[in-house]
Structures are given as structure tokens and as C-alpha cells.
Amino acid sequence: MSWETLQIIWFVLICVLWIGYFVLEGFDFGVGTLLRVVAKGEAERRTVVSTLGPVWDGNEVWLLVAGGATFAAFPLWYATLFSGFYIALLIILVALIVRGVAFEYRSKRSSTVWRNRWDWAITIGSFVPALLWGVAFANIVKGTPLEIQNGNSEFTGNLFTLLNPYGLLGGLVTLTLFVTHGAVFLALKTEGEIRTRSNRIAGQVGLAAAVLAVVFGVWTGLSYSNNTLAWLPLTIAVVAWVGMLAANRLGREGWAFVASAVTMLGVVVFLFACLYPNVMPSNVDPAATLTIYNASSTEYTLKVMTWVAVLMTPVVLAYQAWSYWVFRKRLSPSQIPDPGHGSLDLPHEVTV
């Protein structure tokens, strides 16, 4: 394979990794954000947390692999992105750390105050990344103030540069999409009142998400994309979201979740299609724009990475599919015991 072909392949593979992250961690963020809304009382909150117990940490692996793949395949993209978006990404990282600690610690004590504080940590730790990932991706597509300094493309803005109307709209889109995705997942994984509330929330927030996403998609397609093919994944996403709303209204949670996942796929492909062949466009100096060609690693590096991906990706996918199959049953508050005083009730130890 030629170097140019490998560069395109790794751009596509990084897109695939972000699809996995948005589909899997997306419902994690949605469930966490909804924890204090959809669950009434301690028993229901333990049930909601337990739906994520076996899977949340595995879902985060997609982010680690996406970051690692970007670092190895497109080091200049990685360096520019992580230096320019440093504060925003640091906030996301802190939120993810706090959220992970909260999952493990909320049931260490039976104190109501203790558990309420960790529940707030889960909620905030889910809300913040769900919002900021949209802000980050919107700004990448829109273009950022990159200038040539000392022979390199350097980000010359700051955190407030990212908080522009288009970026904030992107944040609201991912937030509402993830909340709806999480509500659909909860409706699929629970019984009783939690399932009923989740169905209702998915329908209500899903409508708001549809309006925001259409506005964002049209704005993006008309202003920041030269690729007419980008309209295809956007159309697929919209059709899938309509199907999700219909399936949710009929109480077909399985189909609703599939349609919601297809929407996430369509959104990510749309964003990457709008970018291609750029990876970090500059809105002040076209010469500073990073593309898959001027930001990539050497041909040898990409070849080695391709072989590693071919060998290891099926193993990772098989393991994650197996874990979801093992923990596929619905949960109800009657199945989740109170851990009591000081006993261990780690979310990943829940038996369904």
C-alpha cells in the first residue's frame, strides 16, 4: 500500500474509533446526566448506576485508543489539538476522573449525604464531557486560529475562543443526543418506573436534539464543508433519529437503541467527512492548516500500526461484545441489594 493510502486508512480508522466512543460512552454520559432525574430514591439510583457497572470503564477504552492512534498516526494533529485545546481537554479529563471515582465510592458508606455527593459527581462528571466534546468537535470542523510560528502550526487562541455560538451549539447537540441515547439505554435495561420515565425523557429530549442537530448540520454543511458527500451521513443520521423516536414511542427499546446508535455513527461520519482531507483547518492562515498528508507519521510507522490494528481489533471487539452479552438482562430495584454499612458494592460486581 502507498503512503497516501495508509494516511487515508488511518483517518478512517480514527473516525471509527470515535464512532465507537460516541455510541458506547455516549449512553454512559446520558445515563450519568439523568441519574438524579430518572431515579427516585436510593434503590432506583443503585439500579441506574448498576446498568453501567459492567461496561463504563470498557467504554472509555475507545477514547484512549482514539487518542493513542492519533498520536501515533498523526503526531502533528495530536500535538496541535492537545496544546490548543489544553484547558478544555483538561476539564474533560478531570470530569472523567471524578466520575470514575464516584462509581467506585458511592456505595462505600450508607450515609445519605455521602451517596448524594457522589451522585452529583456522577451527574456533573457526565454532563461536562457530553457538552465539551461537542464544543471541541465543532471548533475543529469550523477551524481554529492556527498560525505558522517557528515553522510549525501553532494555536493562537484560548479557551474562550472555543466558546463561540457555533461551538456552543455543537455542545448542545452532543449533550442532548447523549442524554436521549442514555434514556433509550435505560429503557432497554430496566423495568418498572425507571423504564417508563426513561421512555418519556427519550421522547421529549429527543425532539429537542433533532431540532438542534438539524440546525447544526445545515450550518456545518453550508459553511464549513466542501464535501457534498457529507450530506449522506447527515441524512442517514436524521432518518435514524426519526426511527428512534418512533420505536421509542411504540415501546420497542431494542430497535430504538439501534437507531440511536446509527445516529451517532452518522453524526461522527458527517463531521469527519466535512473535515477531509483536513484534520485541523486554520481560519486565519490557510498555510497553517493541517491535513492527513502534512500531519502524518512515516510510511513505515503507519504500516506497523496497520498490522497491529488488524491483529488486535478483533480481540477487543470480541471481548466487549461478550461482556455486553453476559450483562444483557434487564434490572429492577428489587434485584439490587443495599450494600449496607461500609460493605463493598462495586458497580461491576452486580449480578443480573
LUMBAMAR-631890 format. One record per residue: residue in three letters; x, y, z of N, C-alpha, C in turn. Coordinates in steps of 0.05 Angstrom, whole numbers. Each point is the difference from the previous one (the first is absolute). Example, Ala and Ser with C-alpha at 12.3 -4.5 7.8 and 13.67 -1.06 7.14 Angstrom:
residues 2
LUMTOR  type     n_x     n_y     n_z    ca_x    ca_y    ca_z     c_x     c_y     c_z
LUMTOR   ALA     264    -114     156     -18      24       0      18      24       0
LUMTOR   SER      -7      21     -14      16      24       1     -15      22      14
END
This chain:
residues 352
LUMTOR  type     n_x     n_y     n_z    ca_x    ca_y    ca_z     c_x     c_y     c_z
LUMTOR   MET      17     -24       0     -17      24       0      17      25       0
LUMTOR   SER      -9      20     -14      16      25      -1      -4      16      26
LUMTOR   TRP      18      19       4      -2      17      24     -26      16       0
LUMTOR   GLU      -9      10     -23     -25      15      -1     -24     -17       7
LUMTOR   THR       1     -25      -9     -22     -18       7      -1      -5      30
LUMTOR   LEU      23      -5      12       2      -4      29     -10      24      16
LUMTOR   GLN       6      24     -10      -9      24      14     -31       2       0
LUMTOR   ILE     -11      -7     -23     -30       0      -2     -12     -21      18
LUMTOR   ILE      13     -24       0     -10     -22      17       0       8      29
LUMTOR   TRP      21      13       9       1       7      28     -18      23       8
LUMTOR   PHE      -5      17     -19     -21      21       5     -27     -14       4
LUMTOR   VAL      -6     -20     -17     -25     -15       2      -1     -15      27
LUMTOR   LEU      22     -13       7       1     -16      24      -4      17      25
LUMTOR   ILE      12      24       0      -5      18      23     -29       8       1
LUMTOR   CYS     -12       4     -23     -29       6      -1     -16     -23      13
LUMTOR   VAL       8     -25      -7     -13     -24      11       2      -1      30
LUMTOR   LEU      24       7      10       4       0      29     -18      21      14
LUMTOR   TRP      -3      23     -12     -18      20      12     -29      -9      -3
LUMTOR   ILE      -7     -15     -20     -27     -11      -2      -5     -18      24
LUMTOR   GLY      19     -18       5      -3     -18      23      -2      15      26
LUMTOR   TYR      15      21       3      -1      16      25     -27      14       2
LUMTOR   PHE     -10      13     -21     -25      14       2     -23     -19       4
LUMTOR   VAL       0     -23     -12     -22     -20       3       0     -11      28
LUMTOR   LEU      24      -8      11       1     -14      25       2      19      24
LUMTOR   GLU      19      17      -1       3      19      22     -22      21      -1
LUMTOR   GLY     -12       4     -23     -22      19      -3     -23      -7      19
LUMTOR   PHE      -9     -26       0     -22      -7      18       9       1      29
LUMTOR   ASP      26      -5       5      11       3      27      -5      28      10
LUMTOR   PHE       8      20     -16      -3      28       7     -30       7       4
LUMTOR   GLY     -17     -11     -17     -28       5       2     -12     -11      26
LUMTOR   VAL       7     -24       6     -10     -13      25      10      15      24
LUMTOR   GLY      26       8       1      10      14      22     -13      28       4
LUMTOR   THR      -4      13     -22     -13      27       1     -29      -3      11
LUMTOR   LEU     -13     -22      -7     -28      -3       8      -4     -13      28
LUMTOR   LEU      22      -7      13      -1     -16      24     -20      12      21
LUMTOR   ARG       2      25       5     -16      13      21     -28       8     -11
LUMTOR   VAL      -4      -3     -26     -26       7     -12     -17     -25      -3
LUMTOR   VAL      11     -21     -10     -15     -24      -7      -4     -19      24
LUMTOR   ALA      17       2      20      -1     -18      23     -11      15      25
LUMTOR   LYS     -20     -11      12     -12      12      24       6     -19      24
LUMTOR   GLY      17       9      17       6     -17      23      26     -16      -4
LUMTOR   GLU      11      -9      22      25     -14       0      -1     -26     -16
LUMTOR   ALA     -21     -16       3      -2     -25     -14       1       4     -31
LUMTOR   GLU     -14      20      -9       0       5     -29      27      11      -9
LUMTOR   ARG      13      16      16      26      10      -8      21     -22      -1
LUMTOR   ARG      -1     -19      19      18     -23      -2      -5     -16     -25
LUMTOR   THR     -25      -2      -8      -7     -14     -25      11      14     -24
LUMTOR   VAL      -3      26      -2      11      15     -22      30      -2      -2
LUMTOR   VAL      14       3      22      29      -3       1       8     -28      -9
LUMTOR   SER     -15     -20       9       6     -28      -6      -2      -6     -30
LUMTOR   THR     -16      15     -15      -2      -5     -29      26       6     -13
LUMTOR   LEU      16      18      12      26       8     -12      23     -16      12
LUMTOR   GLY      -5     -13      23      21     -13      15      19     -17     -17
LUMTOR   PRO     -10     -19     -15      18     -18     -15      13      12     -25
LUMTOR   VAL      -9      23      -8       9       9     -27      13      28      -1
LUMTOR   TRP      -4      17      20       9      27      -3      30       3      -4
LUMTOR   ASP      16     -15      15      29       2      -3      10     -11     -26
LUMTOR   GLY     -13     -21     -10       7     -10     -27      -7      19     -22
LUMTOR   ASN     -22      15       3      -7      19     -20      20      23      -2
LUMTOR   GLU      13       7      22      20      22      -1      25      -8     -15
LUMTOR   VAL       4     -26      -4      24      -9     -14       0      11     -29
LUMTOR   TRP     -23       4     -11      -2      10     -27      13      28      -2
LUMTOR   LEU      -3      16      21      13      27       0      30      -3       2
LUMTOR   LEU       9     -18      17      29      -4       2      13      -9     -26
LUMTOR   VAL     -14     -19     -13      11     -10     -26      -2      22     -21
LUMTOR   ALA     -21      16       0      -2      21     -20      22      21       4
LUMTOR   GLY       6       7      25      22      18       6      26     -12      -7
LUMTOR   GLY       5     -25       7      25     -13      -7       4      -3     -30
LUMTOR   ALA     -21      -7     -14       2      -3     -29       6      27     -13
LUMTOR   THR     -12      21      10       5      27     -11      30       8       5
LUMTOR   PHE       9      -6      24      28       6       7      20     -14     -18
LUMTOR   ALA      -6     -26      -6      18     -16     -16      -2       5     -30
LUMTOR   ALA     -25       3     -10      -4       3     -28       3      29     -10
LUMTOR   PHE      -9      19      16       0      28      -8      11      17      23
LUMTOR   PRO      26      -2       6      11      14      23      -3      30       0
LUMTOR   LEU       1      12     -23      -4      29      -1     -28       8       6
LUMTOR   TRP     -19     -16      -8     -29       4       7      -3      -2      30
LUMTOR   TYR      12     -21      12      -2      -5      29      12      24      15
LUMTOR   ALA      24       8      -8      14      21      14     -15      26      -1
LUMTOR   THR     -10       7     -23     -14      26      -3     -26      -1      14
LUMTOR   LEU     -15     -22      -2     -26      -3      13       3       2      30
LUMTOR   PHE      18     -16      12       2      -2      28      13      25      13
LUMTOR   SER      16      14     -15      11      25      11     -20      23      -3
LUMTOR   GLY     -14       2     -23     -19      21      -4     -25      -3      17
LUMTOR   PHE      -9     -25       3     -25      -6      16       7      -9      28
LUMTOR   TYR      23       8      10      11     -12      25     -20       4      23
LUMTOR   ILE     -10      24       4     -17       5      24     -26     -15      -3
LUMTOR   ALA     -12       0     -24     -25     -15      -4       3     -30       5
LUMTOR   LEU      22     -11     -11       5     -28       3       7      -7      29
LUMTOR   LEU      14      18      14       6      -4      28     -25      -1      17
LUMTOR   ILE     -19      17      -7     -26       0      15     -14     -26      -5
LUMTOR   ILE       0     -10     -25     -12     -25      -6      13     -23      15
LUMTOR   LEU      27       0       1      14     -21      14      -6       0      30
LUMTOR   VAL      -1      24      12      -6       1      29     -29     -10       5
LUMTOR   ALA     -18       7     -18     -28      -9       3      -1     -30      -2
LUMTOR   LEU      15     -12     -19       0     -29      -3      12     -14      25
LUMTOR   ILE      21      12      11      12     -12      24     -20       1      23
LUMTOR   VAL     -12      23       5     -19       3      22     -23     -20      -4
LUMTOR   ARG     -10      -2     -24     -22     -18      -6       8     -29       6
LUMTOR   GLY      24      -8      -9       8     -28       5       4      -6      30
LUMTOR   VAL      11      19      15       2      -3      29     -27      -2      13
LUMTOR   ALA     -19      16     -10     -27       0      12     -14     -27      -4
LUMTOR   PHE       4     -13     -23     -12     -26      -4      10     -20      21
LUMTOR   GLU      25       2       7      12     -20      18      -5       7      29
LUMTOR   TYR      -5      25       7      -1       8      28     -28       5      11
LUMTOR   ARG     -20       4     -18     -26       8      10     -12     -20      20
LUMTOR   SER       6     -26      -3     -12     -20      17      19      -9      23
LUMTOR   LYS      22      14       4      18      -7      21     -12       5      28
LUMTOR   ARG     -18      19       1     -13       7      26     -30       2      -5
LUMTOR   SER     -16      -4      21     -29       1      -2     -11      27       5
LUMTOR   SER      17      19       7      -9      28       5     -14      12     -24
LUMTOR   THR     -23      11       4     -15      14     -22      16      23     -11
LUMTOR   VAL      12      16      18      16      23      -9      23      -9     -17
LUMTOR   TRP      14     -21       8      22     -11     -15      -8      -8     -28
LUMTOR   ARG     -22     -15      -2      -9     -10     -26     -10      22     -18
LUMTOR   ASN     -14      20      12      -9      22     -16      23      16     -12
LUMTOR   ARG      21       3      15      23      15     -11      13     -15     -23
LUMTOR   TRP       2     -26       2      12     -15     -22     -19      -2     -24
LUMTOR   ASP     -27       1       6     -19       1     -22       3      26     -16
LUMTOR   TRP       4      22      15       5      25     -14      26      -1     -16
LUMTOR   ALA      20     -14      10      25      -3     -14      -4     -16     -26
LUMTOR   ILE     -17     -20       1      -6     -16     -24     -14      18     -21
LUMTOR   THR     -20      15      10     -16      17     -17      18      21     -14
LUMTOR   ILE      15      15      16      17      21     -11      22     -12     -17
LUMTOR   GLY      12     -22       9      21     -13     -15      -9     -12     -27
LUMTOR   SER     -26      -3      -3     -12      -9     -25      -8      23     -18
LUMTOR   PHE     -12      20      13     -10      24     -14      22      15     -14
LUMTOR   VAL      22       5      14      21      17     -10      13     -12     -26
LUMTOR   PRO       8     -25       0      12     -11     -25     -21      -1     -23
LUMTOR   ALA     -25      -6       7     -21      -2     -21      -2      27     -14
LUMTOR   LEU       3      22      15      -2      27     -12      26       7     -14
LUMTOR   LEU      23      -4      13      25      10     -11      10     -16     -24
LUMTOR   TRP      -7     -25      -2       8     -15     -24     -13      13     -25
LUMTOR   GLY     -24       8       2     -13      13     -22      12      27      -7
LUMTOR   VAL       8      15      21      13      26      -4      27      -5     -14
LUMTOR   ALA      15     -20       8      26      -6     -12      -3      -7     -29
LUMTOR   PHE     -17     -19      -6      -3      -9     -28     -11      22     -18
LUMTOR   ALA     -18      16      10     -11      22     -16      22      19      -7
LUMTOR   ASN      18       6      19      22      19      -6      20     -12     -19
LUMTOR   ILE       5     -26       2      18     -13     -19     -10       3     -29
LUMTOR   VAL     -26      -6      -3     -12       2     -27      -1      29      -9
LUMTOR   LYS      -7      19      17      -2      28      -7      27      12      -7
LUMTOR   GLY      21     -10      13      26      12      -4       8      16      24
LUMTOR   THR      25       0       7      10      14      23      23      19      -8
LUMTOR   PRO       6      19      17      22      19      -7      27     -13       1
LUMTOR   LEU       8     -12     -21      27     -12      -3      18      18     -17
LUMTOR   GLU      24       5       9      19      16     -15      27     -14       0
LUMTOR   ILE      15       6     -21      27     -12      -2      19      16      18
LUMTOR   GLN      11     -14      19      20      12      18      23     -20       3
LUMTOR   ASN      24      10      -6      24     -17       2      -3     -25     -18
LUMTOR   GLY     -14       3     -22      -3     -22     -19     -22     -20       7
LUMTOR   ASN     -14       5      21     -22     -18       9     -26      14       1
LUMTOR   SER     -22     -15      -2     -27      11       3      -6       2      30
LUMTOR   GLU      -4      25       9      -5       5      29     -27      12       4
LUMTOR   PHE     -14     -10      21     -26      10       8       4      27      15
LUMTOR   THR     -13      21      -9       4      27      11     -24      10      16
LUMTOR   GLY     -20     -18       4     -24       8      15       2      -8      29
LUMTOR   ASN     -23      -2      13      -2      -8      28     -26     -15       4
LUMTOR   LEU      -6      -6      25     -25     -15       5     -25      15     -10
LUMTOR   PHE       0      26       4     -23      16      -8      -4       2     -30
LUMTOR   THR      22      -5     -15      -2      -2     -29     -18     -22      -8
LUMTOR   LEU       1     -22      15     -16     -24      -6     -30       4       7
LUMTOR   LEU      -5      19      18     -28       4       9     -15      20     -17
LUMTOR   ASN       1      -5     -26     -15      16     -19     -28     -12      -5
LUMTOR   PRO     -18      15     -12     -27     -10      -4      -1     -27     -14
LUMTOR   TYR      16      -4     -20       0     -26     -15      10     -22      18
LUMTOR   GLY      22       5      15      10     -20      18     -19      -7      22
LUMTOR   LEU     -13      19      11     -20      -5      21     -24     -16     -10
LUMTOR   LEU      -8       6     -25     -22     -15     -12       9     -29      -4
LUMTOR   GLY      25      -4      -8      10     -28      -2      -1     -14      27
LUMTOR   GLY       7      15      21      -1     -12      27     -28      -8       8
LUMTOR   LEU     -20      17      -6     -28      -6       6     -10     -24     -16
LUMTOR   VAL      10      -3     -25      -8     -23     -16      10     -26      12
LUMTOR   THR      26      -1       7      10     -25      12     -13      -5      27
LUMTOR   LEU      -4      20      16     -13      -3      26     -28     -12      -3
LUMTOR   THR     -16      11     -17     -28     -10      -3       0     -28     -14
LUMTOR   LEU      18      -4     -19       1     -26     -12       8     -22      20
LUMTOR   PHE      20       6      17       9     -19      19     -21      -5      22
LUMTOR   VAL     -14      21       9     -21      -3      20     -22     -18     -11
LUMTOR   THR      -8       5     -25     -20     -17     -12      10     -29      -4
LUMTOR   HIS      24      -3      -9      13     -26      -3       0     -15      27
LUMTOR   GLY       7      14      21       1     -12      26     -28      -8      10
LUMTOR   ALA     -20      17      -5     -27      -6       8     -10     -25     -15
LUMTOR   VAL       6      -3     -25      -7     -23     -16      13     -25      12
LUMTOR   PHE      26       2       7      14     -22      12     -13      -8      27
LUMTOR   LEU      -7      19      16     -13      -6      26     -27     -14      -4
LUMTOR   ALA     -15      10     -20     -26     -13      -6       4     -29      -9
LUMTOR   LEU      23      -5     -13       6     -27     -10       9     -18      23
LUMTOR   LYS      14      12      20      13     -16      21     -15      -2      26
LUMTOR   THR     -23      14       3     -13       0      26     -30      -7      -2
LUMTOR   GLU     -12      -4      23     -28      -6       1     -15      20      18
LUMTOR   GLY     -26       0      -2     -16      16      18       1      30      -6
LUMTOR   GLU       0      16      22      -3      29      -3      24      12     -14
LUMTOR   ILE      24     -11       4      24      11     -13      -3      -2     -30
LUMTOR   ARG     -10     -23      -9      -4      -4     -28     -20      19     -12
LUMTOR   THR     -22       5      15     -21      18      -9      10      28      -2
LUMTOR   ARG      14       9      21      11      27       0      21       4     -23
LUMTOR   SER      16     -20      -3      21       1     -21     -12       2     -28
LUMTOR   ASN     -21     -15      -5     -14       2     -26     -11      29      -4
LUMTOR   ARG     -11      11      21     -12      27      -3      22      21      -5
LUMTOR   ILE      22      -2      15      23      18      -3      12      -2     -28
LUMTOR   ALA       3     -25     -10      11      -4     -27     -17      14     -21
LUMTOR   GLY     -26      -1       3     -17      13     -20       1      30       2
LUMTOR   GLN       1      11      24       1      29       4      26      12      -8
LUMTOR   VAL      22     -10      11      27      10      -6       7      -6     -29
LUMTOR   GLY      -9     -23     -10       6      -8     -28     -11      20     -20
LUMTOR   LEU     -23      12       5     -11      20     -18      18      25       0
LUMTOR   ALA       8       9      24      18      23       2      27      -6     -14
LUMTOR   ALA      10     -24       3      25      -7     -13      -2       0     -30
LUMTOR   ALA     -23      -8     -10      -5      -1     -29       1      28     -12
LUMTOR   VAL     -13      19      13       0      28      -9      29      12       0
LUMTOR   LEU      13      -4      23      28      11       3      18     -13     -21
LUMTOR   ALA      -2     -26      -4      18     -14     -18      -5       8     -29
LUMTOR   VAL     -25       4      -8      -5       9     -27      11      28      -5
LUMTOR   VAL      -4      18      19      12      27      -3      30      -1      -2
LUMTOR   PHE      12     -16      18      30      -3       0       9     -12     -26
LUMTOR   GLY     -14     -21      -9       9     -14     -25      -2      18     -24
LUMTOR   VAL     -22      15      -3      -2      18     -23      21      22       1
LUMTOR   TRP       4      11      24      20      21       4      27     -10      -8
LUMTOR   THR       7     -25       9      26     -12      -6       3      -5     -29
LUMTOR   GLY     -20     -13     -12       1      -8     -28       3      24     -19
LUMTOR   LEU     -14      22       7       1      23     -18      24      18       5
LUMTOR   SER      11       0      24      21      19       7      28     -12       2
LUMTOR   TYR       2     -25       8      26     -10       7       7     -27     -14
LUMTOR   SER     -14      -6     -22       6     -25     -14       0       5     -30
LUMTOR   ASN      21     -11     -13       1       0     -29      -6     -27     -12
LUMTOR   ASN      -8     -19      17      -4     -27      -8     -30      -5      -1
LUMTOR   THR     -11      -2     -25     -29      -4      -3      -9     -27      11
LUMTOR   LEU      18     -20       1      -7     -26      10      -6       0      30
LUMTOR   ALA       8      22      13      -5       2      29     -30       1       6
LUMTOR   TRP     -16       8     -19     -29       1       4     -12     -27       3
LUMTOR   LEU      13     -21     -11     -11     -27       2       0     -10      28
LUMTOR   PRO      22       0      15      -2     -10      28     -18      18      17
LUMTOR   LEU      -2      26      -6     -18      17      15     -29      -9      -5
LUMTOR   THR      -6      -6     -24     -27     -10      -7      -7     -26      14
LUMTOR   ILE      20     -18       0      -3     -26      14      -5       5      30
LUMTOR   ALA      15      19      11      -4       5      29     -27      11       6
LUMTOR   VAL     -10      18     -17     -27      11       5     -22     -21      -3
LUMTOR   VAL       2     -17     -21     -19     -21      -4       0     -20      24
LUMTOR   ALA      25      -7       9       2     -19      22     -12      12      26
LUMTOR   TRP       4      26       3     -11      13      25     -30       0      -1
LUMTOR   VAL     -12       5     -23     -29      -2      -3      -9     -28       7
LUMTOR   GLY      14     -20     -10      -6     -28       6       2      -5      30
LUMTOR   MET      20      12      13       3      -4      29     -24      11      15
LUMTOR   LEU      -9      24      -8     -22      12      14     -26     -17      -4
LUMTOR   ALA      -3     -11     -24     -24     -17      -5       2     -25      16
LUMTOR   ALA      23     -14       0       3     -25      15      -3       5      29
LUMTOR   ASN      10      22      10      -2       6      29     -30       5       7
LUMTOR   ARG     -14      13     -17     -29       5       5     -16     -26       1
LUMTOR   LEU       9     -20     -16     -14     -26      -1      10     -19      22
LUMTOR   GLY      20       9      16      11     -17      21      19     -22     -10
LUMTOR   ARG      11       4     -24      19     -20     -12      28      10       6
LUMTOR   GLU       9      -4      25      25      12       9      24     -10     -15
LUMTOR   GLY       0     -26      -7      23     -11     -15       4      14     -26
LUMTOR   TRP     -21       3     -16       2      14     -25       7      29       4
LUMTOR   ALA     -11      12      21       6      28       5      30       4       6
LUMTOR   PHE      11     -19      15      29       3       6      17      -4     -25
LUMTOR   VAL      -8     -19     -17      15      -4     -25      -1      25     -17
LUMTOR   ALA     -24      12      -2      -3      24     -16      16      23      12
LUMTOR   SER       0       2      26      15      21      13      30      -3      -5
LUMTOR   ALA      10     -25       1      28      -6      -6       7       7     -29
LUMTOR   VAL     -18      -6     -18       4       7     -28       2      31      -3
LUMTOR   THR     -16      14      15       1      29      -1      28      10       9
LUMTOR   MET      11     -12      22      27       8       9      20      -5     -22
LUMTOR   LEU      -2     -23     -13      17      -7     -22      -1      22     -22
LUMTOR   GLY     -25       6      -8      -3      20     -21      11      27       7
LUMTOR   VAL      -3       8      25      10      27       9      30       1      -2
LUMTOR   VAL      13     -21      10      30       0       0      10      -1     -29
LUMTOR   VAL     -12     -17     -17       9      -2     -28      -4      27     -14
LUMTOR   PHE     -23      13       6      -5      26     -11      22      20       7
LUMTOR   LEU       8       1      26      21      19       8      26      -6     -13
LUMTOR   PHE       8     -26      -2      25      -7     -12      -1       5     -30
LUMTOR   ALA     -23      -5     -13      -3       5     -28       3      30      -6
LUMTOR   CYS     -11      17      18       3      29      -4      29       8       3
LUMTOR   LEU      15     -13      17      28       6       4      18      -8     -24
LUMTOR   TYR      -4     -24     -10      19     -12     -19       6      18     -24
LUMTOR   PRO      26       2      -7      23     -14      10      14      15      23
LUMTOR   ASN     -13      21      10      12      15      22      -3     -15      27
LUMTOR   VAL      17       6      19      -4     -11      27      -2      23      20
LUMTOR   MET      14      23      -6      -2      24      16       1      24     -19
LUMTOR   PRO     -23       8     -10       1      23     -18       5      26      15
LUMTOR   SER      14      19     -13       4      26      12     -19      20     -13
LUMTOR   ASN     -12      17      17     -19      20     -10      13      27      -3
LUMTOR   VAL      27       2       4      14      25      -4      23      -2     -20
LUMTOR   ASP      11     -23      -3      23      -4     -18      -2     -27     -13
LUMTOR   PRO     -10      -2     -25      -2     -26     -14      26     -16       0
LUMTOR   ALA      22      13       0      26     -14      -1       5     -16      26
LUMTOR   ALA     -14       8      21       4     -14      26     -19     -23       4
LUMTOR   THR     -18      -5     -19     -19     -22       1      15     -27       0
LUMTOR   LEU      -8     -17      18      11     -27       1     -18     -19     -15
LUMTOR   THR      12     -17     -17     -15     -20     -15      10     -28       7
LUMTOR   ILE     -13     -20     -11       9     -27       5      27      -5     -13
LUMTOR   TYR       8      18     -18      25      -5     -14      24      15      13
LUMTOR   ASN      -5      23      11      23      14      12       1      -4      31
LUMTOR   ALA     -18     -15      11       0      -4      29       5     -29       8
LUMTOR   SER       5     -17     -20       1     -29       6      28      -9       7
LUMTOR   SER       1     -25      11      26     -13       5      12     -10     -26
LUMTOR   THR      22     -14       3      14     -11     -24     -16     -24     -10
LUMTOR   GLU       7      -7     -24     -14     -24     -13       5     -25      16
LUMTOR   TYR      25      -4      10       6     -24      16     -16      -2      25
LUMTOR   THR      -3      23      14     -16       1      25     -29      -8      -6
LUMTOR   LEU     -12      11     -21     -27      -6      -7      -4     -30      -7
LUMTOR   LYS      20     -11     -14      -1     -29      -6       0     -17      25
LUMTOR   VAL      17       6      18       1     -16      25     -26       3      16
LUMTOR   MET     -10      24       1     -25       5      14     -23     -16     -13
LUMTOR   THR       0      -1     -26     -21     -14     -14       0     -30       7
LUMTOR   TRP      23     -12       1       2     -28       8      -9      -5      28
LUMTOR   VAL       7      18      18      -9      -2      28     -30       2       2
LUMTOR   ALA     -11      19     -15     -29       3       0     -15     -24     -11
LUMTOR   VAL      11     -12     -21     -12     -23     -12      -1     -24      19
LUMTOR   LEU      21      -3      16       3     -22      18     -16       4      26
LUMTOR   MET       0      24      11     -11       5      27     -29       9       0
LUMTOR   THR      -9      14     -21     -27      11       1     -21     -22       2
LUMTOR   PRO       1     -23     -14     -20     -20       4      -1     -11      29
LUMTOR   VAL      23      -2      13       1      -9      28     -15      19      18
LUMTOR   VAL       5      26      -3     -14      20      16     -30       0      -5
LUMTOR   LEU      -8      -1     -25     -28       0      -7     -14     -25      11
LUMTOR   ALA      13     -23      -2     -12     -25      10      -3       1      31
LUMTOR   TYR      20      10      14      -3       1      29     -22      19       8
LUMTOR   GLN      -2      23     -13     -20      20       8     -28     -11      -7
LUMTOR   ALA      -3     -13     -23     -26     -12      -7      -8     -21      20
LUMTOR   TRP      20     -16       9      -6     -21      20      -9      12      26
LUMTOR   SER      12      22       9      -8      12      25     -28      11      -1
LUMTOR   TYR      -7      12     -23     -28      10      -3     -20     -23       0
LUMTOR   TRP       8     -22     -13     -18     -24      -1      -5     -11      28
LUMTOR   VAL      21      -2      16      -2     -11      27     -18      17      17
LUMTOR   PHE       2      26      -2     -16      18      16     -24      12     -16
LUMTOR   ARG     -13     -16     -15     -21      10     -18     -27       2      13
LUMTOR   LYS      -5     -12      23     -27      -1      12      -8      27      12
LUMTOR   ARG     -26       4       2     -11      24      13       4      -1      30
LUMTOR   LEU       1      24      12       3       3      29     -25      13      11
LUMTOR   SER      -6      -6      25     -21      13      15      11       6      28
LUMTOR   PRO     -11      20      14       9       6      27      -1     -24      19
LUMTOR   SER     -18     -18      -4      -2     -24      18      24     -18      -2
LUMTOR   GLN      15       2     -23      23     -18      -4      26      11      11
LUMTOR   ILE       0      26       8      24      13       8       0       4      30
LUMTOR   PRO      15     -16      16      -1       2      29      14      25       9
LUMTOR   ASP      -8      10      24      13      22      13      27     -10      11
LUMTOR   PRO      22      12      -7      26     -10      10       3       2      30
LUMTOR   GLY     -16      16      13       2       2      30      23      17       9
LUMTOR   HIS       7      -3      24      20      17      12      28      -9      -7
LUMTOR   GLY      13      16     -17      28      -4      -6       6     -25     -17
LUMTOR   SER     -19     -15      -9       6     -23     -16       5       8     -29
LUMTOR   LEU      13     -18     -15       8       7     -27     -23      -8     -19
LUMTOR   ASP      -8      20     -16     -20      -5     -21       9      14     -25
LUMTOR   LEU      22      -9     -11      10      13     -23     -18      -6     -24
LUMTOR   PRO      -5      20     -17     -19      -3     -22       7     -24     -18
LUMTOR   HIS      25      -6      -4       7     -21     -19      -4     -28      12
LUMTOR   GLU      -8      -1      26      -5     -26      13     -29      -8       0
LUMTOR   VAL     -17      17     -12     -29      -6       0      -6     -25     -15
LUMTOR   THR     -16     -17      11      -9     -25     -13     -28       4     -10
LUMTOR   VAL      -4      -4     -26     -26       3     -11     -12     -27      -8
END
